[in-house]
Every structure is written in structure tokens, then in C-alpha cells.
Amino acid sequence: MRGLDGNTQQTYIKIFKAFCQDQDSSKNKENIENAIMEMKKAGASPIDCTSAIVMGLKLPLSEADALVINSPAWRKEREGINKFRDEMDSFFDNK
């Protein structure tokens, strides 16, 4: 797993905030989905996108994660992400 430096994280947060400049637009699902798409295009992973949303909107991790995983940007990868999570859950449940 790659580490994320502070500058990269700040870049993703800036991208997110550019799409969601005020409170009303930040609650607009289309703006959030566009921001997620732009973060992905800039090289962000699902974890990076989730982190930027948590920091940008002060949402709980579970809500930000649901926005990212269910967004059009990550739709194709959703099955693989969920499979990985299920495998990790099984692994730790058996420990």
C-alpha cells in the first residue's frame, strides 16, 4: 500500500473543495460525484477520495465511504473492492 504525502492529500482536498465551494453545493450529489471523478483522474484511490470527503465535509467515515464506493467513478471497481473487504473480514474473523 502506498503512503500518501501531505501535499498529495492537500491536492485531493483542493479538487474536492473546488467542486463543493459552499455548503449548498457540497450537499449536491452531482457535485460530489464530479469531485470524486476528478480526484480519481488526478490519481486518487478510493481511500484518498474518502479521506478528502471526510476532511472536506466533516462526514463520518462510513458516509464518505458509501459516497465514494457508490459513485460512478468507482462503479466498475466496486465489486472488487467489496470482495477484498469481505476477504479481509473473513481473514480477521478467523484469527
N, C-alpha and C positions, 0 to 999 in steps of 0.2 A: 504494500500500500504506500502510495507516495505521500510525503508530507506537504503541507500547504504553507507557503511562507506568508507573512503578513501582507506584503504588497499584492500578492495574487488574490488573497481573500478580500482585500480592500477594493480591488478591481471588480470583483464579482458583486460586492455590495453596491458599488457605484453604478454598475449596469442595472442592478435591480432598482435602485432608487431613481434612476433616470426614467424608468417606465412607470414608477409609482411615486411621483413627486409630492403629492398631497394625500391626506387621509382618504378623501373620497375616491381618488383614482387607485389608491393602494388596495381598496376593497373590491375593485373591479376585477373579476376573474380573468377577463381577456387581457388586461394589463399585466397581471401576474403571470399568465401563461406566456405572453410575449417576452417578458423579462426572463423567464426560465429558458425559453428558446435561445435568447441572445447570450445568456450565460453559458449554455451548452456549446453554442457556436464559438465562444471565446475559450473553450477548453474545460469548462467546469464539469465536475462529476455530479451525480445525484446528491452526494453528501455535501459538496460545495454549494449547490443550489439551495439545499435545505438550510444550511448554515446561514447563507445570505438572507434568506427569508426570515429565519428566526431573529437575526440581528436587525433586519430592516423593518419588520412589522411587530417584533416582540411577541410573536406567536409561540405557543408551546411546540416543542419538537414534533410531537405526533401530528399536529395540524399542518405544520410546514412540510413534513414528510409526505403526508397524503396529497398535498397540492403538487408536489414535485412528481411523485410516482404516478399520479393520475393525469399529469399534464400531457398534451400532445407531443411535447419534446421528448419525453421518455416512454411513450406508449409502446414502442417496439421492444424496448428493453425491460418492460415491466415484468413479463413472465420470468425472465432470467433473474431479475432482482428478487422477486418473491421466492423463486426456487432456492436461490442462495440463502435467503433469510431462513427458509424452512429447514434447510440442511444445517445451518448454524444452530438453530434452535434444537434440533434433534441431537446434534453433537454435544451441546452443553447440557441437555436433559439427561444424556447417558453418562455424564461424568460424575 
